[in-house]
Amino acid sequence: MSDWVWLAILLVTNGMMLLSAHLRYKHGIWDGAFNHFIPHVQKAMREYDDRRTDMILAAREQGYGVWK
């Protein structure tokens, strides 16, 4: 094939990969390995952990999940 055809294929492929990566970042759809590097995901994970901890402590105060 012509060099121009290969160049066009390369540009389209790279453009699609960049668009896909941008959309995945914008909407927070990343594989688990990348989540901890994104600041807004770090904040959301901390908030979730705080809420979960509060729920667990409240349940323990009411006697749920505690061996008697």
N, CA, C and O of each residue as an XYZ file, in Angstrom:
272
protein
N       0.840     -1.191      0.000
C       0.000      0.000      0.000
C       0.877      1.243      0.000
O       2.068      1.211      0.310
N       0.247      2.295     -0.351
C       0.950      3.573     -0.401
C       1.285      4.059      1.011
O       0.594      3.730      1.976
N       2.340      4.836      1.112
C       2.713      5.418      2.405
C       1.609      6.309      2.951
O       1.418      6.390      4.165
N       0.884      6.975      2.070
C      -0.196      7.866      2.510
C      -1.335      7.081      3.149
O      -1.967      7.554      4.093
N      -1.593      5.888      2.635
C      -2.653      5.048      3.210
C      -2.253      4.617      4.617
O      -3.063      4.680      5.542
N      -1.009      4.181      4.780
C      -0.545      3.774      6.109
C      -0.550      4.948      7.087
O      -0.890      4.787      8.259
N      -0.174      6.116      6.602
C      -0.203      7.301      7.449
C      -1.635      7.619      7.887
O      -1.874      7.953      9.048
N      -2.577      7.513      6.960
C      -3.983      7.769      7.295
C      -4.486      6.762      8.324
O      -5.173      7.135      9.274
N      -4.148      5.495      8.139
C      -4.564      4.460      9.096
C      -3.970      4.749     10.470
O      -4.665      4.650     11.481
N      -2.702      5.102     10.511
C      -2.034      5.412     11.773
C      -2.678      6.611     12.467
O      -2.910      6.578     13.676
N      -2.965      7.660     11.715
C      -3.571      8.854     12.303
C      -4.976      8.575     12.830
O      -5.337      9.044     13.909
N      -5.760      7.825     12.084
C      -7.117      7.494     12.535
C      -7.057      6.629     13.789
O      -7.801      6.866     14.741
N      -6.188      5.637     13.796
C      -6.062      4.751     14.959
C      -5.628      5.534     16.198
O      -6.217      5.383     17.268
N      -4.604      6.364     16.052
C      -4.136      7.154     17.198
C      -5.193      8.148     17.657
O      -5.357      8.366     18.857
N      -5.904      8.747     16.723
C      -6.972      9.678     17.081
C      -8.073      8.992     17.863
O      -8.585      9.551     18.833
N      -8.443      7.785     17.454
C      -9.482      7.044     18.173
C      -9.006      6.658     19.569
O      -9.781      6.704     20.525
N      -7.738      6.277     19.691
C      -7.209      5.925     21.011
C      -7.189      7.139     21.936
O      -7.532      7.027     23.112
N      -6.790      8.291     21.415
C      -6.778      9.507     22.233
C      -8.190      9.915     22.639
O      -8.414     10.304     23.785
N      -9.139      9.830     21.718
C     -10.524     10.165     22.041
C     -11.074      9.214     23.097
O     -11.749      9.641     24.034
N     -10.787      7.938     22.943
C     -11.246      6.952     23.921
C     -10.657      7.234     25.302
O     -11.371      7.186     26.304
N      -9.367      7.526     25.357
C      -8.723      7.819     26.643
C      -9.309      9.082     27.261
O      -9.530      9.137     28.471
N      -9.560     10.089     26.444
C     -10.144     11.332     26.957
C     -11.533     11.078     27.534
O     -11.846     11.562     28.622
N     -12.360     10.332     26.826
C     -13.714     10.067     27.313
C     -13.690      9.209     28.572
O     -14.487      9.422     29.486
N     -12.785      8.247     28.621
C     -12.687      7.410     29.820
C     -12.246      8.240     31.017
O     -12.741      8.034     32.125
N     -11.322      9.177     30.811
C     -10.875     10.033     31.910
C     -11.989     10.984     32.326
O     -12.245     11.171     33.515
N     -12.649     11.581     31.341
C     -13.697     12.569     31.625
C     -14.836     11.958     32.425
O     -15.379     12.605     33.321
N     -15.203     10.728     32.116
C     -16.333     10.086     32.782
C     -15.899      9.162     33.917
O     -16.733      8.474     34.506
N     -14.607      9.138     34.226
C     -14.137      8.351     35.362
C     -14.161      6.855     35.134
O     -14.224      6.083     36.091
N     -14.110      6.432     33.869
C     -14.174      5.000     33.580
C     -12.758      4.521     33.269
O     -12.369      4.436     32.104
N     -12.004      4.214     34.293
C     -10.638      3.745     34.131
C     -10.530      2.354     34.728
O     -11.347      1.952     35.555
N      -9.542      1.650     34.311
C      -9.249      0.376     34.956
C      -8.772      0.654     36.374
O      -8.281      1.746     36.658
N      -8.910     -0.312     37.257
C      -8.588     -0.115     38.658
C      -7.183      0.394     38.912
O      -6.951      1.094     39.898
N      -6.241      0.058     38.045
C      -4.854      0.431     38.279
C      -4.644      1.940     38.215
O      -3.695      2.454     38.807
N      -5.516      2.657     37.505
C      -5.306      4.084     37.320
C      -6.110      4.934     38.290
O      -5.842      6.127     38.426
N      -7.085      4.348     38.963
C      -8.005      5.141     39.772
C      -7.314      5.962     40.840
O      -7.699      7.108     41.070
N      -6.309      5.416     41.497
C      -5.714      6.114     42.628
C      -4.841      7.292     42.209
O      -4.393      8.047     43.072
N      -4.586      7.474     40.925
C      -3.788      8.609     40.472
C      -4.634      9.841     40.174
O      -4.088     10.939     40.059
N      -5.948      9.692     40.047
C      -6.810     10.793     39.638
C      -7.356     11.482     40.889
O      -8.016     10.839     41.705
N      -7.090     12.790     41.054
C      -7.450     13.477     42.304
C      -8.920     13.369     42.686
O      -9.229     13.133     43.854
N      -9.847     13.539     41.723
C     -11.254     13.490     42.110
C     -11.672     12.081     42.514
O     -12.613     11.912     43.289
N     -10.985     11.076     42.001
C     -11.277      9.703     42.416
C     -10.729      9.469     43.823
O     -11.366      8.799     44.636
N      -9.546     10.021     44.110
C      -8.991      9.904     45.463
C      -9.945     10.509     46.481
O     -10.194      9.919     47.532
N     -10.478     11.687     46.171
C     -11.400     12.363     47.087
C     -12.660     11.524     47.288
O     -13.123     11.358     48.416
N     -13.211     10.999     46.204
C     -14.429     10.186     46.306
C     -14.171      8.917     47.112
O     -15.030      8.489     47.883
N     -12.996      8.313     46.939
C     -12.677      7.101     47.690
C     -12.551      7.400     49.180
O     -13.002      6.612     50.011
N     -11.939      8.539     49.526
C     -11.834      8.924     50.942
C     -13.208      9.184     51.544
O     -13.487      8.767     52.668
N     -14.069      9.876     50.793
C     -15.422     10.157     51.293
C     -16.201      8.861     51.495
O     -16.915      8.712     52.487
N     -16.065      7.920     50.554
C     -16.746      6.632     50.692
C     -16.226      5.891     51.923
O     -17.007      5.339     52.698
N     -14.910      5.884     52.097
C     -14.329      5.209     53.262
C     -14.831      5.826     54.565
O     -15.130      5.111     55.521
N     -14.923      7.158     54.599
C     -15.416      7.831     55.805
C     -16.865      7.457     56.099
O     -17.217      7.178     57.245
N     -17.703      7.453     55.064
C     -19.115      7.086     55.265
C     -19.241      5.639     55.708
O     -20.027      5.319     56.600
N     -18.464      4.769     55.080
C     -18.519      3.343     55.425
C     -18.070      3.137     56.877
O     -18.679      2.363     57.615
N     -17.015      3.825     57.277
C     -16.544      3.727     58.662
C     -17.613      4.202     59.633
O     -17.849      3.566     60.660
N     -18.262      5.319     59.313
C     -19.337      5.824     60.175
C     -20.473      4.816     60.292
O     -21.018      4.616     61.377
N     -20.832      4.177     59.173
C     -21.910      3.181     59.201
C     -21.529      1.983     60.066
O     -22.351      1.477     60.829
N     -20.290      1.534     59.947
C     -19.835      0.376     60.725
C     -19.813      0.708     62.211
O     -20.257     -0.093     63.033
N     -19.299      1.885     62.560
C     -19.252      2.270     63.970
C     -20.654      2.448     64.546
O     -20.903      2.079     65.693
N     -21.569      3.010     63.760
C     -22.946      3.171     64.236
C     -23.600      1.808     64.450
O     -24.341      1.620     65.416
N     -23.332      0.863     63.561
C     -23.899     -0.476     63.713
C     -23.328     -1.164     64.947
O     -24.052     -1.866     65.652
N     -22.057     -0.973     65.213
C     -21.449     -1.583     66.404
C     -22.039     -1.007     67.682
O     -22.251     -1.730     68.656
N     -22.301      0.292     67.676
C     -22.904      0.911     68.857
C     -24.289      0.340     69.138
O     -24.717      0.274     70.290
N     -24.985     -0.071     68.083
C     -26.321     -0.648     68.249
C     -26.261     -2.152     68.506
O     -27.291     -2.785     68.736
N     -25.066     -2.720     68.468
C     -24.914     -4.128     68.788
C     -24.889     -5.064     67.596
O     -24.826     -6.279     67.779
N     -24.935     -4.539     66.388
C     -24.878     -5.393     65.205
C     -23.438     -5.795     64.924
O     -22.528     -4.971     65.016
N     -23.236     -7.041     64.587
C     -21.915     -7.515     64.214
C     -20.953     -7.681     65.368
O     -19.754     -7.859     65.151
N     -21.452     -7.626     66.587
C     -20.587     -7.771     67.755
C     -20.932     -9.084     68.444
O     -22.092     -9.343     68.766
N     -19.915     -9.908     68.665
C     -20.152    -11.174     69.357
C     -20.385    -10.916     70.835
O     -19.622    -10.205     71.490
N     -21.453    -11.506     71.344
C     -21.772    -11.315     72.770
C     -21.675    -12.617     73.514
O     -21.907    -12.657     74.722
